[in-house]
Amino acid sequence: MKSIKKVTFFGSSKGTAGDPNYDSAQVAAREIAKLGITVIDGGGPGVMQAATLGAKEVKGKTEVVYYEPKEATDFNGESVRNLADKQYKEENYIERTRKLLELGDAYIIFNGGTGTISEFGMAWGLARLYFGHHKPLILYGYFWHYIIQEFKRRMRIRDEEIEVLTIVTSPQEAIKAIHKYDEILEKNRHNHKNCHDSECRLFL
């Protein structure tokens, strides 16, 4: 990979081995790590733990971003079983999400709850804001077709907002999508010479 060096995994904190969502994330992370790509996740259980574990199976590099909630009543913070090579600790949920978005050169989003929805929404919004320079957004699971279809029917969605999305249903399709995006990014390689602040880390 020339342009995509790190991929951030988003998804449910629920589920263990044997759960299709968990198993898919583990296999996808393993195959992505084989490409020399660093796997990043939120440091918690579920899909996050599966992503770290999958990468570790092939001695891939892993990073996690977490925070320790003091007031949140229903949030999974850092998981002691999610043993990554590098850890980032942020002050709150919003800063954690920002860091996850900054670190990844591409995002892969699995089934999840409200946390995953908020992460997807922010990633999708950034793709719209920086269309043409946006970070690839890969949605894992056939169910995404129904969700995006309803967005198109019920919301004021623009054509380019759909163009930034790629839906995959297998680890092999996820790898193909990453290769495709990497080739596109390499052909459209450019430098943001005058961009030095935190905004620069949200697009390619």
C-alpha positions, 0 to 999 in steps of 0.5 A: 500500500502506498497511500493507505497505511492505517485503517480504523475499525469501528463497530459494536463493543458487544460480541465474542468469538462465534458472533458473525460480526466479531468473526468478520472483523477479526478475519478482515483485520488479519487480511488487512494486516497482511498488507502491512497496514496498521489496524486501529480501533477504539481499544474496547471489547467486541469488534475492537478486540477482534480487530486487534486480535486479527492483526496480531495473528499475523504479527501486524501493527496495532493501535488503540484509542480509548478514554476512561469514562467517569460519568458515562453510565453505559460505556465500555472503556479500555479492555484489558484483553485488547493488547495493542502495540500503541495506545492513545488515551483521550479525555472524552468520547468526542476527542476519542472519536476525533483521534480515531478519525485522524489516525486512519487513512481509511475506515471500515465500519461494522454493525454496532449501536449508537456509538458506531452510528455516531462514528459513522456519521462523523466519518461520512460528514467528513467525506462530504466536506472533503469530497475528492480528498476524503478518506475511504469509507467502507461499510461492512455488511449487506444490511448497510444497503437497506440503511443507505437506501432509507437515507436516500429516500427519507433524507436530503442526501446528495449524489456525491454523499453516496459516492464516498461509500463502498459496501462490502460483505466479505473480508475479500471484498474489503481488501479489494476496496482498499486496493481500489482506493489506494490506486485512486489515491496514488493516481490523484496524489497531491500535497497540502503544502499550506495545511498544518493544523489539526484539520489537515489530519481529517483528509488525504 
